[in-house]
Amino acid sequence: MYLIRRTFKIQKGKTRDAAQAAKELSEKYQSVGQRAPVWIYISGPTTPGPADTIYMDWVEEKLENPYREDNKSPDGLRELFQNLYQYVEDSTIDFFQYYGDTFGENKPYQ
């Protein structure tokens, strides 16, 4: 099981707009069953941490190529990405493998 984290450095003052755009993008993937629930959180405006940064975390049972043949891209995705990336200065993606039976019977990717 894997935790996937997307981190976005956002233009100053646009963190909440970008977080809303990330939420809409995540909801699109979830609505077609291509992504588990996503946690979106921000740092900088009212909490310690890197300024103007948003994070998206989700859990997947296995890592798969998003461009695989049987994975149809949801309609409207391009526009949602454009909406998010109008605020993005930089982004990274990290992959973490869970150790042991972290969740027991409570599978977060279902």
C-alpha positions in Angstrom: 0.0 0.0 0.0 1.3 3.4 -0.9 0.8 7.0 0.1 1.2 9.4 -2.8 1.8 13.1 -2.0 1.6 15.9 -4.6 3.2 19.2 -3.3 2.5 22.5 -5.0 4.3 25.8 -4.4 1.7 28.4 -5.2 1.8 32.1 -6.2 1.7 34.4 -3.2 -1.9 35.0 -2.0 -3.4 32.3 -4.2 -3.1 29.3 -1.8 -6.9 28.9 -1.1 -7.8 29.4 -4.8 -5.3 26.6 -5.7 -6.6 24.4 -2.9 -10.1 24.7 -4.3 -8.9 23.9 -7.8 -7.0 20.8 -6.4 -10.2 19.7 -4.6 -12.2 19.9 -7.8 -9.6 18.0 -9.7 -9.5 15.3 -7.0 -13.3 15.0 -7.0 -13.3 14.4 -10.7 -10.9 11.5 -10.4 -12.9 10.1 -7.4 -16.2 10.4 -9.3 -15.0 8.0 -12.0 -13.4 5.6 -9.5 -9.8 6.4 -10.4 -8.6 7.7 -7.1 -9.2 7.0 -3.4 -10.3 9.9 -1.2 -7.8 12.8 -1.2 -6.7 14.9 1.8 -5.9 18.4 0.8 -4.1 20.7 3.2 -2.2 24.0 3.1 0.6 25.6 4.9 1.8 29.1 5.3 -1.1 31.5 5.7 -2.0 30.8 9.3 0.3 28.0 10.3 4.0 27.4 10.5 5.5 25.7 7.5 6.5 26.5 3.9 4.5 29.6 2.7 2.0 29.3 -0.1 2.1 25.5 -0.3 -0.7 23.0 -0.8 -0.5 19.2 -0.4 -2.6 16.4 -1.8 -2.3 13.0 -0.1 -4.0 9.8 -1.1 -3.5 6.1 -0.6 -3.4 3.5 -3.4 -3.3 -0.3 -3.0 -0.7 -0.5 -5.8 1.2 1.9 -8.1 0.0 1.8 -11.7 0.8 3.8 -14.8 -1.8 6.5 -15.3 -1.4 6.2 -19.0 -2.2 2.5 -19.2 -4.6 1.4 -21.9 -7.5 0.5 -19.7 -7.4 3.9 -17.8 -9.7 6.3 -19.7 -9.0 10.0 -18.9 -12.1 11.6 -17.4 -13.9 14.2 -19.4 -13.1 17.8 -18.4 -9.7 16.9 -16.8 -7.6 19.2 -19.0 -9.6 22.3 -17.9 -9.3 21.3 -14.2 -5.6 20.9 -14.5 -5.3 24.3 -16.3 -7.3 25.9 -13.5 -4.9 24.5 -10.8 -1.7 25.1 -12.7 -2.5 28.8 -13.3 -1.4 29.2 -9.6 1.4 26.7 -9.5 5.1 27.8 -9.4 6.5 24.4 -8.8 5.3 20.9 -8.0 6.7 17.6 -6.8 5.3 14.1 -6.3 6.5 11.7 -3.6 5.7 8.0 -3.1 5.9 6.3 0.3 5.3 2.6 1.0 3.4 1.7 4.2 5.1 -0.6 6.5 3.3 -3.6 8.0 -0.4 -3.7 8.6 -0.8 0.1 9.1 -4.6 0.1 8.6 -5.7 -3.4 9.6 -9.2 -3.9 8.1 -9.8 -0.2 7.4 -8.6 0.2 3.8 -8.4 3.9 3.0 -8.2 3.3 -0.8 -11.7 1.8 -1.0 
